[in-house]
Structure formats: structure tokens, C-alpha cells
Amino acid sequence: MTTQSVVPVLVAGATGRQGGATARALIAAGIPVRALVRDPATDRAKAVEALGAELITGDLDDPGSVRRAAEGARAVFSVQMPDMDGRGFDGEVAQAVNLIEGARAAGVPQFVHTSVSGAGQHVSWVKDQWAWMEPYYSAKAGIQDRVREAGFTHWTLIKPGFFMENFLPSARIMFPRGVEGGLVTLLKPATRLSLVAVADIGTAAAAAIAEPERLDRVELELAGDFLSMTDIAAILSRALGVELAAPDMTGEEATVAGMPDMGFAQACINEEPQPARPGFAKDLGLPLTTFERWARDQLRGDGQQGTSSGDLSAADAPHEGTRESG
């Protein structure tokens, strides 16, 4: 056993989907995990501890606690989401800065951050009817810039596409009326999605941490599949055992059908597809999950959610996926 193999990785958001997937992938690879949690007594924190992670109490809004948590770590895994009940995107950026600066102050050599597909590339179209999304993309792009400029020996940016987990019936994002109510979305039948299983984000992050030189300064647009809504509906139909069609809805129809507010942000993909493609990860030798395989593994014919080791938090974000919790 090498000295490096017993040095832990500090994982932010370990009780959420992306952080949880990363913690599991690291533990499976024999890399110790130090999970940053606000309250170690919660059920979600205890679930991460049961996987084999060490819990360390800290808060991304408390720079001192973050620096102390990062002391002695070989790498930091970073993920944040906007604080929709408080400071919004300013809070997201502030927490990221605290984590970056805390890691640097603690002498951590590697930083792996997960963002969103297309962040930093959307300036040309985030205007007019989509101008309200500018703060979202500006926050993501700004955090990426800070990672690049922080001075880490090694850093990697992972930019996942549209979470496959958004299609879990229990998430109520695409199925607000349940499976029997059919798909509810403003995405057009021909619109193609860059789809990613949350577990693949963890796999990519763990690969970057295991091989910091090989994935140094890689900015990975991550997707395991690239399919039209029509193809997605067909796969879901087979997995759930019900006949589903890709709808062509107006905003009014989607609202009446119960589509949550975040669904309106998804409509931008009709005009500007996310740039993540399966080929990018394949070129790096990273294993990927196709949507067909994901649906077969995660869904049952009765329309209920199947067993998912990644379902540690509720679904949330505008179109990349889910809220992370610390």
C-alpha cells in the first residue's frame, strides 16, 4: 500500500447525488473519503459513513471549518448549487470560493469540480427570452475561472449534461402527474439531450483523483448518451411497461399538467443543445452508462423507482440535475 493510497479525499456534497456518487466511486477504488457534512447526526450523513467514509463537520459558509476539513487531504471534490431560499447564485459562488481558498490554504494539491455542460460557452445565446438564465450560467462559469486560476498543481472540471435521474418517476420532474399522466416537458420530440447517469459523474471524478496527471486541466463535457426525446420516450416505455410518447406542449399545457418551474429552463435546449457527448469520455477511457441500460437498471415495469445507490437527495436544478447537500 502506497502512502498516497491512505491519504483521504475531501468530498463536498457527499450526502447529495454527485458528491455521493463520487464518495462511492472513491471508496470502491480503495481511496479513503473524508465527507464534509454540516450535521453528522442526519440519516444521510450516517448513510455516507456506513459506506466507509470519515465524517468531518464543516460548512461551506464557514471558511475556517472548510480549511480545517481540507488539512491533510490529497484532493478536494467540489460541487455547489444555488441557494434558492436565500442568496441564490451569489451564495453558490461564495461557497465555491470558500472551498477553493480553504483547499489552497491547506496545501491541497488537486481540485476536481463539477459544473454543468456548456458553462462558459453560452454567452452568445443567453439573452432575449433566455436572459433570466444569465445569472445561472455566469455563476457556473465564474466558479470554473476561479478553479483554473487558483494555482492547484492539478485540477479537473467535469461538466455533466442532463441527469438521467430526472426521468425517475419519483423525481416528479418529467412525470409530475405520475407515469400514468405521461411525460410533461417543453422539450420537443426531436430535441436531443446529452444524458448522464449521476454514477458516471462519480466515476469520472474518481478517475481524475486516481490519475491526477493524466486528467490534469481536462474540462470534460460529460454525457453517456445523446438521444432525442422520441427515443427517450421509447426506452422509458419499454422499461416502465407503459406506452409513453414524447409530447409537443405549449407552456400553458405544461403548466396545467403540473410541470415544475424548472421545466421552463429545460426548453432552452430546444434552441441550444448542450455540448456534452459520449465520445469525449470514451476518448479518455472512462466507462459510460447508456440511457437504455440506466432505465433497465433503475426502473421497474410498475412505474416505481428501482434500487438506486445514488438516490440520496431530492431532485432540483434548472436542467443539469439535482441539489447537493452537505
C-alpha positions as CSV (number, residue, x, y, z in Angstrom):
1,M,0.0,0.0,0.0
2,T,1.5,3.4,-1.0
3,T,1.4,6.4,1.2
4,Q,-0.8,8.2,-1.3
5,S,-3.4,5.4,-1.1
6,V,-4.1,6.1,2.6
7,V,-4.4,9.9,2.2
8,P,-8.1,10.9,2.1
9,V,-10.0,13.0,-0.4
10,L,-12.3,15.7,1.0
11,V,-15.7,15.3,-0.7
12,A,-18.2,18.2,-0.6
13,G,-21.8,17.4,-1.1
14,A,-21.3,13.8,0.0
15,T,-24.9,13.5,1.1
16,G,-26.1,14.6,-2.3
17,R,-26.2,12.9,-5.6
18,Q,-23.0,14.0,-7.3
19,G,-20.9,14.0,-4.1
20,G,-22.5,10.8,-3.0
21,A,-21.6,9.1,-6.3
22,T,-18.1,10.4,-6.0
23,A,-17.7,9.1,-2.5
24,R,-18.9,5.7,-3.5
25,A,-16.6,5.5,-6.6
26,L,-13.6,6.5,-4.5
27,I,-14.4,4.0,-1.7
28,A,-14.8,1.3,-4.3
29,A,-11.4,2.2,-5.7
30,G,-9.8,1.9,-2.3
31,I,-9.3,5.7,-1.8
32,P,-10.3,7.0,1.6
33,V,-13.1,9.6,1.8
34,R,-13.5,12.4,4.2
35,A,-17.1,13.7,3.8
36,L,-17.8,17.3,4.6
37,V,-21.1,17.5,6.4
38,R,-23.0,20.1,8.3
39,D,-24.6,17.7,10.7
40,P,-23.1,14.2,11.2
41,A,-26.3,13.1,13.0
42,T,-28.5,13.2,10.0
43,D,-29.7,10.0,8.3
44,R,-28.0,11.0,5.1
45,A,-24.7,11.7,6.8
46,K,-24.9,8.3,8.6
47,A,-25.6,6.6,5.3
48,V,-22.4,8.0,3.9
49,E,-20.5,7.0,7.0
50,A,-21.9,3.5,6.6
51,L,-20.3,3.3,3.2
52,G,-16.9,3.7,4.9
53,A,-16.4,7.5,4.7
54,E,-15.0,9.5,7.6
55,L,-17.4,12.4,8.5
56,I,-15.9,15.8,9.2
57,T,-18.2,18.6,10.4
58,G,-18.0,21.8,8.4
59,D,-20.0,24.4,6.4
60,L,-19.1,25.9,3.1
61,D,-20.3,29.2,4.5
62,D,-17.6,28.9,7.2
63,P,-14.2,29.3,5.7
64,G,-12.3,28.3,8.8
65,S,-14.2,25.0,9.0
66,V,-13.5,24.3,5.4
67,R,-9.8,24.9,5.7
68,R,-9.6,22.6,8.7
69,A,-11.5,19.9,6.9
70,A,-9.1,20.1,4.0
71,E,-5.9,19.8,6.1
72,G,-4.0,16.7,5.0
73,A,-6.3,15.8,2.1
74,R,-4.8,14.7,-1.2
75,A,-7.6,16.2,-3.3
76,V,-11.0,18.0,-2.9
77,F,-14.1,17.2,-4.8
78,S,-16.3,20.3,-5.2
79,V,-19.9,20.8,-6.1
80,Q,-22.3,23.5,-5.2
81,M,-25.9,24.5,-6.1
82,P,-27.6,27.9,-5.8
83,D,-29.3,28.7,-2.5
84,M,-32.8,29.2,-3.9
85,D,-34.1,30.1,-0.4
86,G,-31.5,32.8,0.3
87,R,-28.6,34.3,-1.6
88,G,-29.3,32.4,-4.8
89,F,-26.3,32.3,-7.2
90,D,-24.2,34.7,-5.1
91,G,-24.4,32.1,-2.4
92,E,-23.3,29.3,-4.8
93,V,-20.2,31.3,-5.8
94,A,-19.4,32.3,-2.2
95,Q,-19.4,28.7,-1.1
96,A,-17.2,27.7,-4.1
97,V,-14.7,30.4,-3.3
98,N,-14.6,29.3,0.4
99,L,-13.8,25.7,-0.7
100,I,-11.2,26.8,-3.3
101,E,-9.4,29.1,-0.9
102,G,-9.7,26.7,2.0
103,A,-8.1,23.9,-0.1
104,R,-5.3,26.2,-1.2
105,A,-4.7,27.4,2.4
106,A,-4.5,23.8,3.5
107,G,-2.0,22.9,0.8
108,V,-4.2,20.5,-1.1
109,P,-2.6,19.8,-4.5
110,Q,-5.6,18.7,-6.5
111,F,-9.1,20.1,-7.1
112,V,-11.9,18.4,-9.0
113,H,-15.0,20.5,-9.6
114,T,-18.3,19.5,-11.2
115,S,-20.2,22.3,-13.1
116,V,-22.7,21.9,-16.0
117,S,-22.4,21.2,-19.7
118,G,-21.8,24.4,-21.7
119,A,-20.9,26.6,-18.8
120,G,-18.7,29.4,-20.1
121,Q,-19.9,28.8,-23.7
122,H,-23.4,30.2,-23.5
123,V,-22.8,34.0,-23.6
124,S,-23.9,34.3,-27.2
125,W,-27.4,32.9,-26.7
126,V,-28.3,33.7,-23.0
127,K,-30.2,36.8,-24.0
128,D,-33.7,37.9,-25.1
129,Q,-36.1,35.3,-23.8
130,W,-33.3,33.4,-22.0
131,A,-31.8,36.5,-20.4
132,W,-33.2,35.4,-17.0
133,M,-30.8,32.4,-17.1
134,E,-27.7,34.6,-17.3
135,P,-27.0,34.6,-13.5
136,Y,-27.1,30.8,-13.5
137,Y,-24.5,30.4,-16.2
138,S,-22.4,33.3,-15.0
139,A,-22.1,31.7,-11.6
140,K,-21.1,28.4,-13.1
141,A,-18.6,30.0,-15.5
142,G,-17.2,32.2,-12.7
143,I,-16.5,29.3,-10.4
144,Q,-14.7,27.5,-13.3
145,D,-12.5,30.5,-13.8
146,R,-11.6,30.6,-10.1
147,V,-10.6,26.9,-10.2
148,R,-8.4,27.5,-13.3
149,E,-6.7,30.5,-11.6
150,A,-6.3,29.2,-8.1
151,G,-2.9,27.6,-8.6
152,F,-3.6,24.0,-7.8
153,T,-1.0,21.6,-9.0
154,H,-3.7,19.5,-10.7
155,W,-7.3,20.4,-11.5
156,T,-10.1,19.0,-13.5
157,L,-13.5,20.3,-14.5
158,I,-16.4,17.9,-15.1
159,K,-19.4,19.4,-17.0
160,P,-22.3,16.9,-16.9
161,G,-25.3,17.1,-19.2
162,F,-28.9,16.4,-18.4
163,F,-29.3,13.9,-15.5
164,M,-30.9,10.6,-16.4
165,E,-32.2,10.7,-12.8
166,N,-34.6,13.5,-13.8
167,F,-36.6,10.7,-15.5
168,L,-37.2,8.8,-12.3
169,P,-41.0,8.9,-11.7
170,S,-40.3,9.7,-8.1
171,A,-38.5,12.8,-9.0
172,R,-41.7,14.3,-10.4
173,I,-39.8,16.5,-12.9
174,M,-40.8,14.8,-16.1
175,F,-43.7,12.9,-14.5
176,P,-45.5,15.4,-12.3
177,R,-48.7,13.5,-12.7
178,G,-47.1,10.2,-12.3
179,V,-46.3,7.7,-15.0
180,E,-50.0,7.3,-15.8
181,G,-50.1,11.0,-16.7
182,G,-47.3,10.7,-19.2
183,L,-44.2,12.8,-19.9
184,V,-44.6,16.5,-19.2
185,T,-42.0,18.7,-20.8
186,L,-41.4,21.6,-23.1
187,L,-38.6,19.7,-24.8
188,K,-39.6,19.0,-28.4
189,P,-39.8,15.4,-29.7
190,A,-36.8,15.9,-32.0
191,T,-34.7,17.7,-29.4
192,R,-31.7,15.6,-28.4
193,L,-30.4,15.5,-24.8
194,S,-26.9,15.0,-23.6
195,L,-27.8,12.4,-20.9
196,V,-25.6,11.4,-18.0
197,A,-26.1,9.0,-15.2
198,V,-25.1,10.5,-11.8
199,A,-22.9,7.4,-11.1
200,D,-20.8,8.3,-14.2
201,I,-20.0,11.7,-12.6
202,G,-18.6,9.9,-9.6
203,T,-16.7,7.5,-11.9
204,A,-15.1,10.5,-13.8
205,A,-14.3,12.3,-10.6
206,A,-12.7,9.2,-9.0
207,A,-10.7,8.6,-12.2
208,A,-9.3,12.2,-12.1
209,I,-8.3,11.8,-8.5
210,A,-6.7,8.4,-9.1
211,E,-4.8,9.8,-12.1
212,P,-4.2,13.5,-11.5
213,E,-1.5,13.9,-14.1
214,R,-3.5,12.2,-16.9
215,L,-6.6,14.2,-16.3
216,D,-4.9,17.4,-15.3
217,R,-6.6,20.5,-16.8
218,V,-9.2,18.4,-18.6
219,E,-12.5,20.1,-18.9
220,L,-14.8,17.1,-19.6
221,E,-18.2,17.7,-21.2
222,L,-19.7,14.5,-19.8
223,A,-22.6,12.5,-21.3
224,G,-23.2,8.8,-21.6
225,D,-25.8,9.1,-24.3
226,F,-27.2,11.6,-26.8
227,L,-30.8,10.9,-27.7
228,S,-34.0,12.6,-28.9
229,M,-37.0,12.9,-26.7
230,T,-38.7,10.5,-29.0
231,D,-36.0,7.8,-28.4
232,I,-36.1,8.6,-24.7
233,A,-39.8,8.0,-24.6
234,A,-39.5,4.7,-26.4
235,I,-36.8,3.5,-23.9
236,L,-38.9,4.6,-20.9
237,S,-41.9,2.8,-22.4
238,R,-40.0,-0.5,-22.5
239,A,-38.6,-0.1,-19.0
240,L,-41.8,1.0,-17.3
241,G,-44.1,-1.3,-19.3
242,V,-46.4,1.6,-20.4
243,E,-46.8,3.4,-23.7
244,L,-45.3,6.8,-23.5
245,A,-45.0,9.5,-26.2
246,A,-42.7,12.5,-26.4
247,P,-45.2,15.4,-26.1
248,D,-45.1,18.6,-28.0
249,M,-46.6,21.0,-25.4
250,T,-47.1,24.7,-25.1
251,G,-46.1,26.4,-21.9
252,E,-49.8,26.7,-20.9
253,E,-50.3,23.0,-21.4
254,A,-47.3,22.1,-19.5
255,T,-48.3,24.3,-16.6
256,V,-51.8,22.8,-16.4
257,A,-50.1,19.3,-16.5
258,G,-48.1,20.3,-13.4
259,M,-44.7,20.9,-14.8
260,P,-42.5,22.5,-12.1
261,D,-40.9,25.9,-12.7
262,M,-37.5,24.4,-13.5
263,G,-39.1,22.8,-16.6
264,F,-39.2,26.1,-18.3
265,A,-35.4,26.3,-18.2
266,Q,-35.2,23.0,-19.9
267,A,-36.8,24.5,-23.0
268,C,-33.6,26.3,-23.9
269,I,-32.1,23.0,-25.0
270,N,-34.6,23.1,-28.0
271,E,-32.5,26.0,-29.3
272,E,-29.1,25.4,-27.9
273,P,-28.2,21.7,-27.3
274,Q,-25.7,21.0,-24.5
275,P,-22.2,20.3,-25.9
276,A,-21.6,17.1,-23.8
277,R,-21.2,14.0,-26.0
278,P,-20.3,10.4,-25.1
279,G,-17.2,10.4,-27.3
280,F,-15.3,12.8,-25.0
281,A,-15.3,10.4,-22.1
282,K,-14.7,7.4,-24.3
283,D,-11.6,9.1,-25.6
284,L,-10.3,9.2,-22.0
285,G,-11.2,5.5,-21.5
286,L,-13.9,6.3,-19.0
287,P,-16.9,3.8,-18.8
288,L,-20.3,5.2,-19.6
289,T,-23.9,4.3,-18.9
290,T,-26.3,4.4,-21.8
291,F,-29.8,5.5,-21.2
292,E,-31.2,2.1,-22.2
293,R,-29.0,0.4,-19.5
294,W,-29.8,3.1,-16.9
295,A,-33.6,2.7,-17.5
296,R,-33.3,-1.1,-17.3
297,D,-31.4,-0.9,-14.0
298,Q,-33.3,1.9,-12.3
299,L,-36.9,1.4,-13.4
300,R,-39.4,-1.4,-12.9
301,G,-42.4,-2.2,-15.1
302,D,-44.8,-1.0,-12.4
303,G,-43.6,2.6,-12.8
304,Q,-41.8,2.8,-9.5
305,Q,-38.2,3.8,-8.9
306,G,-35.9,0.8,-8.9
307,T,-33.0,0.3,-6.5
308,S,-30.6,3.2,-6.8
309,S,-27.5,3.6,-4.7
310,G,-27.3,7.1,-5.9
311,D,-30.6,8.4,-4.7
312,L,-29.5,10.3,-1.6
313,S,-31.2,13.6,-2.3
314,A,-34.2,15.1,-3.9
315,A,-34.2,16.4,-7.5
316,D,-33.8,20.1,-8.1
317,A,-31.8,22.1,-10.6
318,P,-32.8,24.0,-13.7
319,H,-31.7,21.4,-16.2
320,E,-28.5,19.7,-15.2
321,G,-30.0,17.8,-12.4
322,T,-30.2,17.7,-8.6
323,R,-29.5,19.7,-5.5
324,E,-26.4,18.7,-3.5
325,S,-26.4,18.7,0.3
326,G,-23.5,19.0,2.6
